[in-house]
Amino acid sequence: MDDGDNDNKITPRDLAEPLRRAIGDRYLTYALSTIMHRALPDARDGLKPVHRRILFAMRELRLTSTGGYRKSAKISGDVMGNYHPHGDAAIYDAMARLAQDFNVRYPLVDGQGNFGNIDGDNPAASRYTEARLTVVSEALLQGLNENAVDFRDNYDGTLTEPVVLPATFPNLLANGSSGIAVGMATNIPPHNIAELVDACLHLIRTPDARDDTLLQYVPGPDFPTGGVLVEPSENIAQAYRTGRGSFRLRCRWHIEDLGRGQWQVIVTEIPYQVQKSKLVERIAELIQTKKIPILADVRDESADDIRMVLEPRSKNVDADVLMGMLFRSSDLEVRFSLNMNVLIDGLTPKVCSMKEVLRAFLDFRREVLIRRSQHRMEKIDHRLEVLEGLIVAFLNLDRVIDIIRYDDDPKPALMREDWGRTFVRATDQHDYVSPPAASDDGLGLTEIQAEAILNMRLRSLRRLEEMELVRERDTLMEERAGLEDLLEDDGLQWAQISDQLRATKKAFGKDYEGGARRTTFAEATDTPDVPLEAMIEREPITVVCSQMGWIRAMTGHIDLTRELKFKDGDGPRFIFHAETTDRLLVFGSNGRFYTVSGANLPGGRGMGEPLRLMVDLPNEAEIVDLFIHKPDNKLLVASTAGDGFVVPEAEVLAQTRSGKQVLNVRGETRALVCKPVSGDHVAVVGENRKVLVFPLDELPEMARGKGVRLQKFKDGGLSDATTFTLAEGLSWRDPAGRTRTESDLGEWIGKRAGSGRMAPRGFPRDNRFN
């Protein structure tokens, strides 16, 4: 193939380019659709399309706040069939949420039946529930039939729907919103309407007001479930200034006195969007796993109001310490994130500050006011035209009656007749100019006026009716003059918007049911981490651990030689006195240390519980030692390979069930020795019964590692190691159980990592020192 053919050759890249472009275009279309028509709310009315269509459909069904209810299935069916071609389940879920007073600060739907609860239970099926609009949602719809907003065709072009609702209050902030779009999300908490109105009024008076000044009117969110906001004021100001941030929200609680020094904590309000049933389950799990040992029980005694009872383990427990632990470990304290990402003018997604959102709402209210005023003027002009014709009929009643009685086609005759202009009256400042007449000389009636005369009832042909028409005309001309002044003067427009906002505040303020602020503010009293010993009642126990690893705590300090019961084939291994405030260290043959609280041990009535269920000790690992943690002590740890080192006991304390790796072991090597350090020398004995003694300072002190060689072996490995004071001699128990002490250790003293010499006569056959 020549070069020209190669130039025209189609490569796989050329074939992939149209596909890449097509996929990109379609994904962009999907992203824009999700952002604009599903996930993000409009800054003007604070609604997403599905919520807006639900309210509009309910209005079309005449489900007013004072009227009757209709089945939710009928409502969701109408919404789906007329405006929102998506699943009816999604529509019903959205409508049900608008009726939940624990989810929506000012419910927009008045539900009758089971619409779910704060425990997280789902609403009943749509065929069982009924709904209607609330007064709040009617305020969002007010002026919809006065050309306040634009309408657009629905999805199939058979009906029209509003692009946005003419909201009379900033619903975006009042009820909040949340949604996840493509590449962006929104999360806005609810606020108090009265406070938002005050902020709007201040913004009208001072258009260039600072963001921080608005916080004097809107100090923070007002959640429907109440709670206590403990976020510092500077963080709240920063969040509202940038449109991004978060708020710490806690439950509301108090102490209930039970007498005789006994008390319990009562939780009356839980954080927003926390399911009460799951919260109770979480606290019960904390009690069962003994992660909060000072909490004895949790009970849900809620009816219509929330009442959660937290019972302390002892009356000596500090309530603030208890609640501080619960705040850290459960959803009694949550962080609610703020991401004020909204659609400005329904088109542009933008992360806005609170001032920008309120400004967008006020500009929209001005647009609604102008459109409603113009619509009213058009209605007045039409009515004045009709009134002019009716007054003509009364001033020339005989002639009108004569035309109607004897003319074959009275309507054109009324329009051709010359009636004169004697009836036109002027106000002080504004002259009303009647519409041009249909006749050639300009003194006849218009078609609208002639039609109104022909449709006039005979009972209206009385003198009193003529006076009413003149009075109505004068009133309308005065109203029209006021509307002209309003449309020409920005100051009058903002004054009327302010009056409308004050009326909204009066309607939904403190006198409205649920209008008062529910969420209060407080400083976060973060309790410091309290040692476990300070939270547990100090009581004596006897720790018993069997050979198979079953552990229990006997009440009190019992006789350590007492015979105890164990499972068949099992027997005692560790038994010692301790206290409930003690922490126990478990050293496994895998070289890990595990920590167990004495207060968390199972009682001694039964056989106890496997220690492996309390910590993550692998099945292949064995328990090397079990003892009480003493922070000031040091430990000698060594492996079967003869490697070891000294580790401070404070370094081996584990914070999790998985333990803490201290002695590194590999392959067949396992951890063998864990002894408290006391004295100045180390004695080691190998499986070959050779003993070596060397100074303790030859061993390094480490927090973790393999260690250094303690003794050199040709065959076998390490059997035991211990520390002692050279001046007091080395002790061990002989086969008869008697304690023997060897003071003259000169022949066994050497350098670390030496081979050593055969053990003294009488040394135990199991090669153990103690």
Rosetta blueprint (number, residue, H / E / L):
1 M L
2 D L
3 D H
4 G H
5 D H
6 N H
7 D H
8 N L
9 K L
10 I L
11 T L
12 P H
13 R H
14 D H
15 L H
16 A H
17 E H
18 P H
19 L H
20 R H
21 R H
22 A H
23 I H
24 G H
25 D H
26 R H
27 Y H
28 L H
29 T H
30 Y H
31 A H
32 L H
33 S H
34 T H
35 I H
36 M H
37 H H
38 R H
39 A H
40 L L
41 P L
42 D E
43 A L
44 R L
45 D L
46 G L
47 L L
48 K L
49 P H
50 V H
51 H H
52 R H
53 R H
54 I H
55 L H
56 F H
57 A H
58 M H
59 R H
60 E H
61 L L
62 R L
63 L L
64 T L
65 S L
66 T L
67 G L
68 G L
69 Y L
70 R E
71 K E
72 S H
73 A H
74 K H
75 I H
76 S H
77 G H
78 D H
79 V H
80 M H
81 G H
82 N H
83 Y L
84 H L
85 P L
86 H L
87 G L
88 D H
89 A H
90 A H
91 I H
92 Y H
93 D H
94 A H
95 M H
96 A H
97 R H
98 L H
99 A L
100 Q L
101 D L
102 F L
103 N L
104 V L
105 R L
106 Y L
107 P L
108 L L
109 V E
110 D E
111 G E
112 Q E
113 G L
114 N L
115 F L
116 G L
117 N L
118 I L
119 D L
120 G L
121 D L
122 N L
123 P L
124 A L
125 A L
126 S L
127 R L
128 Y L
129 T L
130 E E
131 A E
132 R E
133 L E
134 T L
135 V H
136 V H
137 S H
138 E H
139 A H
140 L H
141 L H
142 Q L
143 G L
144 L H
145 N H
146 E H
147 N L
148 A L
149 V L
150 D L
151 F E
152 R E
153 D E
154 N L
155 Y L
156 D L
157 G L
158 T L
159 L L
160 T E
161 E E
162 P E
163 V L
164 V L
165 L L
166 P L
167 A L
168 T L
169 F L
170 P L
171 N H
172 L H
173 L H
174 A H
175 N H
176 G L
177 S E
178 S E
179 G E
180 I E
181 A L
182 V L
183 G L
184 M L
185 A E
186 T E
187 N E
188 I E
189 P L
190 P L
191 H L
192 N L
193 I H
194 A H
195 E H
196 L H
197 V H
198 D H
199 A H
200 C H
201 L H
202 H H
203 L H
204 I H
205 R H
206 T L
207 P L
208 D L
209 A L
210 R L
211 D H
212 D H
213 T H
214 L H
215 L L
216 Q L
217 Y L
218 V L
219 P L
220 G L
221 P L
222 D L
223 F L
224 P L
225 T L
226 G L
227 G L
228 V E
229 L E
230 V L
231 E L
232 P L
233 S H
234 E H
235 N H
236 I H
237 A H
238 Q H
239 A H
240 Y H
241 R H
242 T H
243 G L
244 R E
245 G E
246 S E
247 F E
248 R E
249 L E
250 R E
251 C L
252 R E
253 W E
254 H E
255 I E
256 E E
257 D E
258 L E
259 G E
260 R L
261 G L
262 Q E
263 W E
264 Q E
265 V E
266 I E
267 V E
268 T E
269 E E
270 I L
271 P L
272 Y L
273 Q L
274 V L
275 Q L
276 K H
277 S H
278 K H
279 L H
280 V H
281 E H
282 R H
283 I H
284 A H
285 E H
286 L H
287 I H
288 Q H
289 T L
290 K L
291 K L
292 I L
293 P L
294 I L
295 L E
296 A E
297 D E
298 V E
299 R E
300 D E
301 E L
302 S L
303 A L
304 D L
305 D L
306 I L
307 R L
308 M E
309 V E
310 L E
311 E E
312 P E
313 R L
314 S L
315 K L
316 N L
317 V L
318 D L
319 A H
320 D H
321 V H
322 L H
323 M H
324 G H
325 M H
326 L H
327 F H
328 R H
329 S H
330 S L
331 D L
332 L L
333 E E
334 V E
335 R E
336 F E
337 S E
338 L E
339 N E
340 M L
341 N E
342 V E
343 L E
344 I E
345 D L
346 G L
347 L L
348 T E
349 P E
350 K E
351 V E
352 C L
353 S L
354 M H
355 K H
356 E H
357 V H
358 L H
359 R H
360 A H
361 F H
362 L H
363 D H
364 F H
365 R H
366 R H
367 E H
368 V H
369 L H
370 I H
371 R H
372 R H
373 S H
374 Q H
375 H H
376 R H
377 M H
378 E H
379 K H
380 I H
381 D H
382 H H
383 R H
384 L H
385 E H
386 V H
387 L H
388 E H
389 G H
390 L H
391 I H
392 V H
393 A H
394 F H
395 L H
396 N L
397 L H
398 D H
399 R H
400 V H
401 I H
402 D H
403 I H
404 I H
405 R H
406 Y H
407 D L
408 D L
409 D L
410 P H
411 K H
412 P H
413 A H
414 L H
415 M H
416 R H
417 E L
418 D L
419 W L
420 G L
421 R L
422 T L
423 F L
424 V L
425 R L
426 A L
427 T L
428 D L
429 Q L
430 H L
431 D L
432 Y L
433 V L
434 S L
435 P L
436 P L
437 A L
438 A L
439 S L
440 D L
441 D L
442 G L
443 L L
444 G L
445 L L
446 T L
447 E H
448 I H
449 Q H
450 A H
451 E H
452 A H
453 I H
454 L H
455 N L
456 M L
457 R L
458 L H
459 R H
460 S H
461 L L
462 R L
463 R H
464 L H
465 E H
466 E H
467 M H
468 E H
469 L H
470 V H
471 R H
472 E H
473 R H
474 D H
475 T H
476 L H
477 M H
478 E H
479 E H
480 R H
481 A H
482 G H
483 L H
484 E H
485 D H
486 L H
487 L H
488 E H
489 D L
490 D H
491 G H
492 L H
493 Q H
494 W H
495 A H
496 Q H
497 I H
498 S H
499 D H
500 Q H
501 L H
502 R H
503 A H
504 T H
505 K H
506 K H
507 A H
508 F H
509 G L
510 K L
511 D L
512 Y L
513 E L
514 G L
515 G L
516 A L
517 R L
518 R L
519 T L
520 T E
521 F E
522 A L
523 E L
524 A L
525 T L
526 D L
527 T L
528 P L
529 D L
530 V L
531 P L
532 L H
533 E H
534 A H
535 M H
536 I L
537 E L
538 R L
539 E L
540 P E
541 I E
542 T E
543 V E
544 V E
545 C E
546 S E
547 Q L
548 M L
549 G L
550 W E
551 I E
552 R E
553 A E
554 M E
555 T E
556 G L
557 H L
558 I L
559 D L
560 L L
561 T L
562 R L
563 E L
564 L L
565 K L
566 F L
567 K L
568 D L
569 G L
570 D L
571 G L
572 P E
573 R E
574 F E
575 I E
576 F E
577 H E
578 A E
579 E E
580 T L
581 T L
582 D L
583 R E
584 L E
585 L E
586 V E
587 F E
588 G E
589 S L
590 N L
591 G L
592 R E
593 F E
594 Y E
595 T E
596 V E
597 S E
598 G H
599 A H
600 N H
601 L L
602 P L
603 G E
604 G L
605 R L
606 G L
607 M L
608 G L
609 E E
610 P E
611 L H
612 R H
613 L H
614 M H
615 V L
616 D L
617 L L
618 P L
619 N L
620 E L
621 A L
622 E L
623 I E
624 V E
625 D E
626 L E
627 F E
628 I E
629 H L
630 K L
631 P L
632 D L
633 N L
634 K E
635 L E
636 L E
637 V E
638 A E
639 S E
640 T L
641 A L
642 G L
643 D E
644 G E
645 F E
646 V E
647 V E
648 P E
649 E H
650 A H
651 E H
652 V L
653 L L
654 A L
655 Q L
656 T L
657 R L
658 S L
659 G L
660 K E
661 Q E
662 V L
663 L E
664 N L
665 V L
666 R L
667 G L
668 E L
669 T L
670 R L
671 A E
672 L E
673 V E
674 C E
675 K E
676 P E
677 V L
678 S L
679 G L
680 D L
681 H E
682 V E
683 A E
684 V E
685 V E
686 G E
687 E L
688 N L
689 R L
690 K E
691 V E
692 L E
693 V E
694 F E
695 P E
696 L H
697 D H
698 E H
699 L L
700 P L
701 E E
702 M L
703 A L
704 R L
705 G E
706 K L
707 G L
708 V E
709 R E
710 L L
711 Q L
712 K L
713 F L
714 K L
715 D L
716 G L
717 G L
718 L E
719 S E
720 D E
721 A E
722 T E
723 T E
724 F E
725 T L
726 L H
727 A H
728 E H
729 G L
730 L E
731 S E
732 W E
733 R E
734 D L
735 P L
736 A L
737 G L
738 R L
739 T E
740 R E
741 T E
742 E E
743 S L
744 D L
745 L L
746 G L
747 E L
748 W L
749 I E
750 G L
751 K L
752 R L
753 A L
754 G L
755 S L
756 G L
757 R E
758 M E
759 A L
760 P L
761 R L
762 G L
763 F L
764 P L
765 R L
766 D L
767 N L
768 R L
769 F L
770 N L
